[in-house]
């Protein structure tokens, strides 16, 4: 197959796939950078023109609760949620905020980007199931339970030495999220907390942006045992592009594909997706500088000999399956 025909095959497959990115930090990056989703902008890594160029159909937008807001976490979350709805309203011809599978399907059928709202850092709940329920009413459909530190739900990976997992409130929150139809996200969670979630959740859980510890020993990455458990429970991990979690920073797309392939080998074809972390890192692998470059992932997976069926699952199909099961 010539280079030209291989590229055409990759672009065709990419356009036929539903592309889902399970994590970006654009909402918290935009105000500091003086930009909006409308773009185009030379700053940042994600906006509407670049999402369209990258063929992205579904994007999860995280409201990240920076540790400096730990004492006003719910207030901070509401500010970012307000920004999400202002941005989606101003760009309603191109994207729609979605709260359900029906909303998602309507956005896709109209050719618009389906925008899911997530919270990164359960301190936004301030220890209250009532606030959790209100966040759900405001459209939040996924919560990364912790960032790296400790909050009312449990310990993050930065507290590993304590051996701490979920608190009693954290356990209650997971079960409440199951009942509400919200995705429980274990990225950033301590390993003990991970196992607590696996043992108590009645629904599949996700690791929206985590890589493979066997290839890069960073504590943010999942062990093979964790990957297998996530897969056995029907969950999905989103391979992230953050160089610190990839290991070798020199190989660009190849590093990302190596993590995808390892997760496929350990967890099987149904447990792997994409969770870029665009706008959550200043450095990205060579060639993957913004979301317009996502077709390179499709091309590289084809070059490695993966079937179109498996590639479509990685590009979005696996996360969509979990969304349809959990969010309804």
N, C-alpha and C positions, 0 to 999 in steps of 0.2 A: 504494500500500500504506500503510495507517495505521500510526502508531507502534506501536500495540498488536500488530498482526499481524506487523510486522517483528521486534519483540522476541520474540514467540512462535516465529517461524521460527528466529531466532538461538539461542534456548534449546533448541529441538528439535534443531537441527544440532549444537550443542555436546554434548548428551547422547548423540547417536548417534555421535560421534567418539571416538577414543581419544586422550586428551590426555596428552602427554608433555612434561615439563620437563627439559631436559638438564643443568641446573646449579642447585644452591642451596648456600649455605654454612651451613645450619642446624645441622649437627653441631658446628661450631666456635663458633657464636654461643650455643647453648643453655646451656652451663655458666656462662658469664659473666652470662647474663641470668636464671639460676635457673629455667629452665623445661624442659619436656620436650615430646616430640612429641604426647603425649596431649592437651595443651591442655585446655580453651580458655585462651588467654592474650591479654592486651592488649599483651604485649611481642612483639617480633620480627614476622616477616612470613609465617611458614609453620609450620603444625602440622596434625595430622590433621583436626580439625574444619574448618579453612579449606581444606585440600586437597580434602576432600569437597564443600564448598560451591562450590569452583572447578571441580569435575568432573575433577580430575586422576586419571589412571589409572596413570601410570608416572612416578616421580620419581627422578632421579639425585641422590644425596647425596655431596657432595665432602668428603673429608678434606683440608682446606687446611693446608699446612705453612707457617706463618708464618715469615718470615725469622729471627725470634729463636730458632727451633728448628733452625737450619741445622746445628748440630753434634750434634744428637740427633734427626735427622729421622726415622729409621726408628722410634725409640722413640715419637716424637710420633704418627706414623701409626698405630702399633699401639694407642695410647691411644684415638684417634678411632674406629678400627675396632671396638674393644671397646664403645665407646658406641653405635655403630650397631647391633651385635647385641643389646645390652641393651635398646635402645629398640624394636627390631623384635620382640623376644621379649615385652616388656611390652605391646605393642600388636598381638599376633599375630591378634587377631580382626578387625583392620582393615587390616593391611598385612603383606606377606611379603618377606623378603630374597630376591632372585632372582639366580641365577648363570648361567642358561641361558635359551634361548628357551622350552623346555618349562616351566621355573619361571615365566616371565613369563606364558605362556598359562594356566597353572593359577591364578595369582593373578587374572588378569583374569576367568576363567570363574567364579571364586568370589566375585567382586565386591569383591576386596581390592586395595589399592594395591600395585603392584609396585615394590619399592625396590631400585635398583641402587646399588652402592658404587663410588665413584670416588676417585682421589687427585689433588689439585691441587698439583703441584710434585714433579717427578721426583727432587728431592734425597732423597725418602723411600727411594729405592733405594740410596743411599750408594755408587753406582758399582758395584753388584753385580747381575749377571744372576741369581744365586742368590736374592737378596732379591726380585727381580722375580717369579721363579717362585713364591716363597712367598706374595707378595702375591696372586698369582692363585689359589693354593690357599685363601687366606683370603677369597676372594670378590670381590676388586677386578677390575672389568671395564672400567675406563677410566682412563687416566692423562693429565692435562694435563702435558706434558713439562717445561715450566718455568713459573714465575710470572714476574714482571717482570725478575728478575735472572738471573745466570749460575749454573748448577749443572753437575754432571758430564755431563749430557746435551747441554747447549748453552747458547746465549744467549737471554735473554728480550728483550722489546721495550725494556726499560730499558737494554739494552746495544747498541742499534742502531748506535751510532757506531763500534763495533769492526768491523762487517761480519761478525761471527761467526755461524755456523750450528750445526749438530749437531757434536758431537765424535765420535770413533770409537766411544766407548761409547754415545753417543746413537743412532748408526746401528745398532749391534748390538741396542740395546734395542727400536728400532722393529721390526726383523726378528723379534726374539724375541716381541714382542707380537703380530705377525701370526701367528706359529706357535701361540701360546697361545690365540688368539681373544679379544684385548683391543682395545678402541677406542683408537686413537692420537688424542689431542686436541691441536690446534695453537693453541688460544687462548693468548694471552700469549707465544707464541714469536716470536723475531725473524723478520723477513721472509726473511733468508737461511736460517734454520732451517726455515721453512715450505717453501721450495722444495726443501731437502734431503729433507724428509719426502715431499713429492709425488713426487720422483724415485726414492725407494728403496722406499716402502711397496708391498707387494703386495696390499693391501686398501684399500678406501675409508677415508678419515680424516674426522674431524669437527673443527669449531671450535665447542665446546659453548656458548660465550657470547661472541660477537663481532659487531660491527655493520659498517656500510658506510662506508669512508673517504671516498667521494664525497660523502656527506651530512654527515659529521663527521670532521674531519681528525685525530682522536686516533690515536696510533700503535697502540693496541690493536685498531683496526678494520682490516678487510680491504680492500685495493684491488680495483677491478673485475677486474684481471688475476688476483688471487688467487681471487676468487669464481668466475671462469670455470674456473680450473684445478681448484678443489675440486669443482665440478660435473662437469667432464669426467671426473674420477676416480671419480665416483659418491658423493662425500662430501656432508655436510650442515653448514650453519652454523646455530647457534641464536641468534636475535636476542635481545639482552639488554635489560633495562629500566633499566640504570644511566644516569642522566642525562648523565654525562660522555661517554658513548659515543653518545648520541642527538643532541647538538647543542643545539637549542633546548629549554630546559627547561620552557617554558610551555604546551605544547600537549598534554600527557598522552598518551593513547592514540594520538592522531594522529601523534606523533613515532615511536612504535613501528611503526605501520602504514606510515609512509613508508619506514622501513628494510626492512621485509618486502617492500614493493612494489619497491624498488630491487633487492634481492637476487633477486627473482623475474624482474625484467626482464633482469638480467645473467646469472644462472645457470640460469634456467628453473624450472619448478614442482617439480622433484624435489630441490632443494638447500637448501631453507629450512625451518627449524623454530623452536622456542622454547627459549631458554636464559636464564631470567629473571635469575639471580643473586640471588634472594630471600635475605635475611639476609647478603648480602655487601656491602650498601650501606645507609647510613642514609637516603639520599634516594631516592625513587622518583617517577616521573611522576605528576602529579595524576590521581586516579581509579584508579591501579594500586598502591595502598598495600600490598596483600598478595595471596596466591595465590587468595583467594576471588573476586578481580575478573577472573579470566581469561576468563569469558564475554564481557567487553567486547571482547576481541580478535576473537572470532568475529563479534560483532555489527558491528564496524567493518569487517571484511573483506567481510561481506555488503553493507553499505552502499556500499562501493567497487565493487561489482559483480563480485566474484570468484565463480567457480563453487563449488558445494559440494564437488566433487572436489578442487579445488586447496586449499580451506580445510582439508579433512580431512588433506591431505598436510602442510600447515604445522603444524597442531595436534598432529601426532604421527606420521602415516603415513610421512614421509620418514625420520625417525630409526628407526622400527621396521623399515623395509626394511634399513637399514644394520646394525642389531642382528642381524637374521636372517641376514645375509650373513657378519658378522664373528664374532659371539659363539657362534653355533650352539646 
